[in-house]
Amino acid sequence: MAEPPERELMERVRALLRPSGPAWPMTARNQLFDIALALVCAFGGLDYVFDKVSDEPAFLGADGVMHLRQEGPNRGGLIFVTLLACVILTQRRRYPLAVLWIIAALTVPVIDYVPRVCYYGCVIAAYSAAAYSRYRVPTFASVGVLAFLTWRSTSQGMPSVPDQYVGIVVLAMLVLAGLALRLWRAQSDESRRRLAAADEERATALRRAVESERSRIARELHDVVTHNVSVMVIQAGAARRTLDISPAQSRQALLAVEGAGRTAMAELRHVMGLLAPASGEAPDLAPQPGLDQLETLVGRVRDTGMPVALSVTGTARAVASGEALAAYRVVQEALTNAVKHASGGAATVSVHYGEEELSIEVTDTGGRASGDGGSGRGLLGLRERLAVYGGTLRTGPLLTGDGWRVTAVIPMSTP
């Protein structure tokens, strides 16, 4: 729904009045510089006041005739204004816009009588507001108003630098220009260093992301391929041994091989679809396996000849897809290891729905190994997978000495 024009206009006005960027950092060097600048301004201003302004009502002119002084602020008032303006100038970086307003307020009443008093402080305050203020629009408006008032008040001529100060001013300008150039170079070097550091951090984050994704893909491929191929190997061996004496058992074993192969192909297509979703082919929309497919998984393992008992306790409820997939992979990997390393034994799968976590335990009774010892990548991948969800994995032999236990705990989040 579109907002009313008045409200949209007010939002834009508020956006213009909001501060932009962080406050200018105050360093000890900046504070010392501002104090020194204020002292210089105070010295120049007081010298001008004592030299040009007198409390006497009349003065002797060059023509030898006494002239009455124009009405205006007395010397004491000008001294107070000069010192107050110089003290305020020390805060020109911290409160640049407020300093500009205060200096302008002190300058405007006296500029018609003694234009040099506070005028140079007003110039410094205007520069500081333009350079350091975070309120850009109010700053530009204030500088514009101040420029107009100054133009009206100095229409008869701008205050110039006294002759005795010209040499000092030129030297000061050269020193300031050198310091500004040095500061600009230092800031440029610092900006380049920060940019290089940011590029390095971005490259490091990209490498970590690639490594993490590569590890995730490796885990997924390992879990999919290892389990199904192990089942296929066991069933193919059983079919070979019973081919002559029991063709019916051989047929059942070959059907199990076919089923395991189809399952592996389906899950591999899913993984490949995640890797190349922009290939133009229709993605595999089959859901990832979860807790609702544990019975099918256990059934495939039972077909290899290993008895597997499955029990589910607690109040079963929906589990987030990632956590359900992790739980499924725990059971899959544990049963795959049982098939490979505990041939002739039995396995038990227990799933418990707790209040805040899901507990999984897979045990086997031990047996003879039917293959190599494995690389350990499966359990390592399970720990990494569970760590993503804050889960833990524990493995080890049973206290009886025969058999193995795999225990996983996964905190449950809202699906």
Legacy VTK file of the C-alpha trace (Angstrom):
# vtk DataFile Version 3.0
C-alpha trace
ASCII
DATASET POLYDATA
POINTS 415 float
0.000 0.000 0.000
1.451 3.360 -1.098
2.082 6.006 1.577
0.321 9.428 1.391
2.368 12.158 -0.369
2.538 14.259 2.823
3.964 11.388 4.831
6.443 10.521 2.091
7.526 14.186 1.967
8.019 14.269 5.749
10.101 11.111 5.569
12.327 12.672 2.924
12.736 15.825 5.025
13.657 13.734 8.086
16.144 11.789 5.966
17.828 15.055 4.911
18.097 16.182 8.537
19.514 12.919 9.848
23.270 12.770 10.489
25.290 11.042 7.799
28.259 8.882 8.684
30.096 8.522 11.974
31.308 11.421 14.095
34.776 12.756 13.337
37.269 10.936 15.593
38.866 13.180 18.215
42.537 12.487 18.713
44.986 14.107 21.069
46.841 15.597 18.128
43.657 17.213 16.780
42.802 18.655 20.187
46.283 20.120 20.591
46.102 21.625 17.117
42.697 23.208 17.820
43.924 24.656 21.122
46.981 26.118 19.374
44.766 27.559 16.654
42.484 29.130 19.254
45.488 30.682 21.031
46.715 32.188 17.761
43.276 33.618 17.051
43.058 34.976 20.602
46.448 36.643 20.265
45.547 38.260 16.954
42.103 39.328 18.116
43.292 40.849 21.401
46.142 42.647 19.645
43.624 44.151 17.255
41.290 45.173 20.059
44.014 46.843 22.109
45.465 48.534 19.060
42.341 49.817 17.367
39.646 50.106 19.996
39.787 52.582 22.844
37.440 53.417 25.642
38.130 57.150 25.172
35.099 58.973 23.720
37.272 61.005 21.278
40.572 60.670 19.506
43.060 63.003 17.799
42.916 62.563 14.066
45.705 62.994 11.492
44.362 66.451 10.731
45.070 67.545 14.325
41.389 67.744 15.174
39.631 65.753 17.903
37.003 63.333 16.526
34.240 61.576 18.398
34.356 57.807 18.188
31.476 55.951 16.597
29.130 54.215 18.931
29.758 50.505 19.312
30.910 47.891 21.756
33.545 48.953 24.251
36.927 47.354 24.666
35.895 45.123 27.570
32.985 43.705 25.618
35.163 43.013 22.580
37.784 41.274 24.729
35.095 39.070 26.225
33.654 38.239 22.793
37.090 37.494 21.367
38.095 35.167 24.196
34.703 33.426 24.220
34.875 32.837 20.448
38.404 31.394 20.752
37.369 29.026 23.551
34.421 27.824 21.481
36.718 27.236 18.507
38.471 24.450 20.440
35.293 22.364 19.943
35.083 22.929 16.191
35.570 19.238 15.313
33.316 17.811 18.050
30.350 20.175 17.525
31.097 21.901 14.184
27.581 23.126 13.400
26.925 24.446 16.919
30.298 26.206 16.906
29.409 27.860 13.599
26.103 29.155 14.938
27.640 30.510 18.162
30.573 32.188 16.400
28.191 33.731 13.878
25.962 34.996 16.686
28.994 36.623 18.339
30.264 38.084 15.063
27.144 39.631 13.566
26.579 42.370 16.259
30.169 43.683 16.093
31.119 43.231 12.462
29.769 46.631 11.470
32.058 48.416 13.971
35.168 46.249 14.212
34.947 43.769 11.344
38.166 41.923 12.127
37.044 40.819 15.577
35.690 37.281 15.285
35.609 37.465 11.469
38.509 35.073 10.994
37.074 32.824 13.699
33.841 32.819 11.718
35.749 31.758 8.602
37.412 28.899 10.526
34.052 27.821 11.981
32.441 27.798 8.527
35.278 25.660 7.172
35.024 23.267 10.142
31.271 22.893 9.709
31.674 22.115 6.005
34.494 19.655 6.693
33.355 17.837 9.850
29.604 18.263 10.347
27.425 15.169 9.818
24.354 17.350 9.181
25.026 18.291 5.583
21.848 20.133 4.665
21.671 22.284 7.863
25.370 23.043 7.432
25.027 24.248 3.859
21.973 26.312 4.793
23.796 27.889 7.758
26.873 28.701 5.688
24.645 30.252 3.016
22.825 32.458 5.524
26.110 33.461 7.135
27.608 34.344 3.736
24.604 36.550 2.958
24.815 38.383 6.294
28.553 38.855 5.890
28.077 40.262 2.404
25.522 42.756 3.684
27.731 43.839 6.579
30.985 44.134 4.641
29.650 45.739 1.495
32.070 48.614 2.033
35.070 46.309 1.957
36.268 43.052 3.428
38.568 43.125 6.439
42.129 42.607 5.390
45.122 41.199 7.219
47.191 43.913 8.962
50.517 44.561 7.300
52.570 43.386 10.292
50.902 39.947 10.110
51.208 39.314 6.373
54.520 37.469 6.667
53.252 35.303 9.524
50.038 34.518 7.664
51.913 33.493 4.506
54.238 31.261 6.542
51.293 29.787 8.424
49.446 29.086 5.176
52.471 27.255 3.744
52.869 25.197 6.917
49.175 24.354 6.936
49.321 23.377 3.266
52.264 21.072 3.999
50.486 19.526 6.961
47.332 19.052 4.914
49.302 17.338 2.137
51.001 15.078 4.657
47.668 14.244 6.298
46.098 13.514 2.899
48.939 11.138 2.018
48.648 9.380 5.378
44.908 8.976 4.953
45.374 7.694 1.404
47.882 5.099 2.614
45.545 4.070 5.419
42.643 3.778 2.974
44.725 1.573 0.686
45.740 -0.633 3.614
42.126 -0.968 4.746
40.999 -1.749 1.208
43.697 -4.407 0.851
42.717 -5.894 4.234
39.053 -5.921 3.227
39.911 -7.651 -0.060
41.963 -10.248 1.822
39.136 -10.866 4.298
36.658 -11.196 1.455
38.931 -13.642 -0.376
39.430 -15.638 2.830
35.680 -15.762 3.461
35.143 -16.893 -0.125
37.734 -19.656 0.242
36.129 -20.790 3.491
32.712 -20.808 1.861
34.024 -22.875 -1.038
35.748 -25.290 1.332
32.617 -25.577 3.459
30.440 -26.226 0.437
32.955 -28.743 -0.904
32.941 -30.526 2.453
29.140 -30.549 2.515
28.973 -32.041 -0.981
31.578 -34.659 -0.041
29.541 -35.636 3.036
26.365 -35.903 1.016
27.983 -38.016 -1.698
29.662 -40.245 0.878
26.440 -40.860 2.792
24.438 -41.554 -0.368
26.964 -43.746 -2.155
28.487 -45.679 0.754
25.241 -46.962 2.208
23.589 -47.988 -1.044
26.715 -49.496 -2.570
27.371 -51.457 0.632
23.840 -52.846 0.478
24.299 -53.674 -3.197
27.583 -55.477 -2.501
26.062 -57.547 0.305
23.001 -58.439 -1.740
25.053 -59.216 -4.870
27.249 -61.595 -2.822
24.189 -63.292 -1.384
22.718 -63.669 -4.870
25.948 -65.228 -6.146
26.086 -67.747 -3.308
22.432 -68.820 -3.621
22.187 -68.713 -7.396
22.496 -72.515 -7.870
20.831 -73.768 -4.695
17.997 -71.272 -4.255
17.065 -69.260 -7.343
14.178 -67.649 -5.440
16.527 -66.167 -2.793
18.859 -65.057 -5.547
15.968 -63.293 -7.230
15.073 -61.513 -3.981
18.689 -60.478 -3.483
18.909 -59.131 -7.027
15.676 -57.198 -6.480
17.273 -55.693 -3.362
20.326 -54.752 -5.460
18.061 -53.120 -7.996
16.175 -51.233 -5.272
19.366 -50.008 -3.653
20.660 -48.896 -7.039
17.468 -46.986 -7.797
17.593 -45.317 -4.385
21.213 -44.328 -4.933
20.411 -42.910 -8.367
17.466 -40.910 -7.013
19.531 -39.383 -4.204
22.457 -38.714 -6.532
20.154 -36.911 -8.953
18.968 -34.809 -6.040
22.546 -33.923 -5.093
23.459 -33.179 -8.718
20.375 -31.003 -9.024
21.564 -28.924 -6.082
24.996 -28.572 -7.656
23.764 -27.460 -11.101
20.321 -25.866 -10.697
20.801 -23.552 -13.697
21.517 -26.221 -16.310
18.098 -25.765 -17.910
16.931 -29.218 -16.892
13.995 -29.619 -14.556
15.278 -29.951 -10.992
14.613 -33.087 -9.003
11.806 -32.078 -6.669
11.936 -35.281 -4.610
12.247 -34.357 -0.924
15.349 -35.208 1.048
15.002 -38.324 3.195
13.923 -37.744 6.785
12.649 -39.504 9.870
9.521 -40.686 8.079
11.710 -42.874 5.852
13.581 -44.651 8.624
11.328 -47.697 8.250
12.259 -47.965 4.556
15.940 -47.565 5.388
15.774 -50.239 8.065
13.916 -52.506 5.663
16.677 -52.264 3.077
19.236 -53.243 5.716
17.068 -56.131 6.830
17.078 -57.353 3.235
20.849 -57.831 3.538
20.202 -60.463 6.204
20.938 -58.357 9.284
18.086 -58.246 11.831
17.312 -54.622 12.714
14.885 -53.489 15.409
13.442 -49.979 15.210
11.790 -48.218 18.153
10.435 -44.670 18.383
9.574 -43.187 21.781
8.325 -39.815 22.918
5.783 -37.630 21.192
6.600 -37.738 17.493
6.240 -34.346 15.804
7.456 -32.445 12.775
11.201 -31.801 12.641
12.952 -29.215 10.487
14.106 -30.706 7.191
17.816 -30.143 7.822
17.704 -31.720 11.271
15.562 -34.616 9.974
18.077 -35.246 7.186
20.922 -35.187 9.709
19.106 -37.730 11.897
18.441 -39.933 8.872
22.120 -39.799 7.879
23.171 -40.808 11.404
21.033 -43.938 11.255
22.120 -44.636 7.663
25.827 -44.340 8.432
25.556 -46.411 11.642
23.667 -49.215 9.887
26.104 -49.108 6.950
28.985 -49.598 9.359
27.070 -52.402 11.080
26.568 -54.165 7.743
30.269 -53.776 6.885
31.830 -54.551 10.272
29.264 -56.666 12.140
28.178 -59.235 9.591
26.171 -61.956 11.273
25.097 -59.705 14.122
21.950 -57.695 14.785
21.310 -53.962 15.107
18.923 -51.808 17.099
17.791 -48.294 16.182
16.205 -46.131 18.904
14.750 -42.698 18.247
13.448 -40.565 21.129
11.579 -37.269 20.764
12.492 -35.171 23.809
11.152 -31.799 24.856
13.895 -29.860 23.132
16.100 -32.426 21.435
16.036 -35.534 19.335
18.087 -38.504 20.543
19.237 -41.288 18.270
21.045 -44.460 19.283
22.172 -47.246 16.989
23.855 -50.337 18.428
24.948 -53.643 16.983
25.883 -56.907 18.610
29.171 -57.230 16.766
30.229 -59.780 14.164
32.802 -60.357 11.489
33.953 -57.651 9.133
32.951 -58.041 5.506
35.171 -55.349 4.029
38.023 -52.991 4.765
38.247 -50.898 7.900
36.940 -47.775 6.210
38.450 -44.282 6.083
36.576 -42.733 9.015
35.257 -40.015 6.709
31.666 -41.039 7.421
31.789 -40.371 11.195
33.826 -37.212 10.642
31.229 -35.992 8.175
28.442 -36.807 10.637
30.091 -34.716 13.356
30.433 -31.783 10.962
26.830 -32.191 9.832
25.502 -32.301 13.414
27.678 -29.381 14.480
25.780 -27.197 12.015
22.633 -27.735 14.115
24.390 -27.693 17.488
24.196 -31.472 17.807
26.734 -33.946 19.150
27.854 -37.428 18.142
29.423 -40.091 20.327
30.714 -43.452 19.164
32.417 -46.333 20.906
32.298 -50.013 21.793
29.668 -51.448 24.102
30.601 -52.258 27.685
30.127 -55.958 26.908
33.080 -55.806 24.537
31.097 -56.967 21.523
29.256 -54.484 19.419
29.321 -50.762 18.758
27.184 -47.828 19.802
26.503 -44.603 17.933
24.640 -41.884 19.860
23.549 -38.545 18.449
21.696 -35.667 20.104
20.189 -32.926 17.916
18.498 -29.808 19.368
15.078 -29.398 17.786
14.015 -26.096 16.312
10.651 -25.016 14.961
10.232 -26.506 11.473
LINES 1 416
415 0 1 2 3 4 5 6 7 8 9 10 11 12 13 14 15 16 17 18 19 20 21 22 23 24 25 26 27 28 29 30 31 32 33 34 35 36 37 38 39 40 41 42 43 44 45 46 47 48 49 50 51 52 53 54 55 56 57 58 59 60 61 62 63 64 65 66 67 68 69 70 71 72 73 74 75 76 77 78 79 80 81 82 83 84 85 86 87 88 89 90 91 92 93 94 95 96 97 98 99 100 101 102 103 104 105 106 107 108 109 110 111 112 113 114 115 116 117 118 119 120 121 122 123 124 125 126 127 128 129 130 131 132 133 134 135 136 137 138 139 140 141 142 143 144 145 146 147 148 149 150 151 152 153 154 155 156 157 158 159 160 161 162 163 164 165 166 167 168 169 170 171 172 173 174 175 176 177 178 179 180 181 182 183 184 185 186 187 188 189 190 191 192 193 194 195 196 197 198 199 200 201 202 203 204 205 206 207 208 209 210 211 212 213 214 215 216 217 218 219 220 221 222 223 224 225 226 227 228 229 230 231 232 233 234 235 236 237 238 239 240 241 242 243 244 245 246 247 248 249 250 251 252 253 254 255 256 257 258 259 260 261 262 263 264 265 266 267 268 269 270 271 272 273 274 275 276 277 278 279 280 281 282 283 284 285 286 287 288 289 290 291 292 293 294 295 296 297 298 299 300 301 302 303 304 305 306 307 308 309 310 311 312 313 314 315 316 317 318 319 320 321 322 323 324 325 326 327 328 329 330 331 332 333 334 335 336 337 338 339 340 341 342 343 344 345 346 347 348 349 350 351 352 353 354 355 356 357 358 359 360 361 362 363 364 365 366 367 368 369 370 371 372 373 374 375 376 377 378 379 380 381 382 383 384 385 386 387 388 389 390 391 392 393 394 395 396 397 398 399 400 401 402 403 404 405 406 407 408 409 410 411 412 413 414
